[in-house]
Amino acid sequence: MKKFRNPVPTVDIIIEIQREDGKHGIVLIKRKNPPDGWAIPGGFVDYGESLEEAAVREAKEETSLDIQLKKQLHTYSDPNRDPRLHTISTVFIASAQGEPNAQDDALEIGIFTKEEINFSLAFDHNTILTDYFERKKG
């Protein structure tokens, strides 16, 4: 009997938020576990959970923020996007208010403007944010 292997569904959440200095930015987390580096909050979809439910849960677990989903940005499926295994990520754009706090898989957390994100991100998150900022312009 042939054993089938399937990609694992994940979600990533671009959380738009206003900083204390009045500037608008997005929340990034510094990962506690490999692969190391800064990343968009997100994670694996649990069995029996919708993509939307997973996005809300993962955002809360990693940032302590209650988010409002605005829309889906895109689904990313490059088999090499995650060095650990083949994942397919649906990316959501969300809004939130308040002060994020690093929790769960997040070692650090920050709110960054587009101009401040001048460093490499984990996974394919540089590609995701390039797409996000391009669509935001248009």
N, C-alpha and C positions, 0 to 999 in steps of 0.2 A: 504494500500500500504506500503510495506516494505521500510524503508529508509536505504540507503547504506552509510556506512562510509568508507572512504579510507585513507590510510596513506598520509602524506603530503610530497611532494618531496623537498629535500634540496640539497645543494652542500657545500662542504668544499674544501679549496684550500691550499695545502702544497706549500708555496712559498719559493723556494730556492734562496738565495741571499748572496752576499759577504758583510761582515761588513767592517767598516772603518779600523779595525785592521788586515784585510786580511783574517780572518777566514770565512769559509762558514757556514751558518746556515739556519734556517727557521724562518719565521715570525709568531709570536704569538700575539694575542691581549688579553688585560684584558677587560672582558665584562662589559659594562655599565648597562645592564639589567640582571635580573635573567634568568637562573641560573648564579650565580657569579663565577668568577675565570678566569683563563687564558684558551684560546681556539685557535684552528685553525680558521683563518678567513673563513666566510661562511654565508649562510643564505638560505632563502626560494626562490624557483623558482617562478617567476611571470607567470601568465597565458599568453600563446602565446610566451613564451621564451624557447629557448633550454637550456639544462644543461650547455653547453659550454658558452652561452651568460650570463647565470646567474652567472657562476663562474667568468668571466671577470668583470661583473658589481659589484658583491659582493666584490671582491678583491679591486677594485677601491674605492668603497664606504667606506670600513673599513680601508684601508691602504694607500690610495692615489697612489698606484702603478699601472702602466700599466704592465700587466703580459703577458707572452707567455705560453700558455698551452702546456705541453709536452706529457702527457698521463694521462689516468685514472688509479688510483691505485686499487680501489675496490668500491663496493657498500655495505653499511652497513644498515641492516634492523631490528636489534633487536627492538622489540616494546618498550623496556624500555630505549633505548639509549638517549632519550630526555625526561626529567621529565614533560614537559609541554604537550606533545601530541605525538602520534605515527608518527615518521618521517622516511623517507628512504633517506639516504644521499649518493650521488655519490661523491667520493673524487678524485680530480685532483691533479696532480703534475705540478707545473708551475715554471718558472724562472722570475726574475725581476732584474732590476738595479735601483740604487738610494737609497734614504733615505725614509723609510716608515714613515707616519704620522698617528697618531690615529684620526679617523674620524667616524661619524655616530654612530654605536653601540659600538665602541671601546673607552674605557676610557684611556688605555695606550697601548703601542706597543713596541715590542722588537724583536731582532734577536737573536736566541738561537742556540747554538751547541747541539748536542745530549747529551753530558755530562752535560750541564747546565740545562737540563729539568729533574730535580730531584724532581718535585712537581706534585701534582695531577692537571689534567686538567678537564674542564667542559665536560659534555656529555660523549661520549665514546672515546674521543680524545687521551687518553693514549693508548688504544687498536689500534687506527688508526696509531699513531706514532710508536708503537712497530712493526706493520706490515710494515710500510714504511722503518724503519731502517733495519729490517731483510731482506727485498727484496733488499735494497741498498747494503748490504753486499755481496749478492749472485750474 
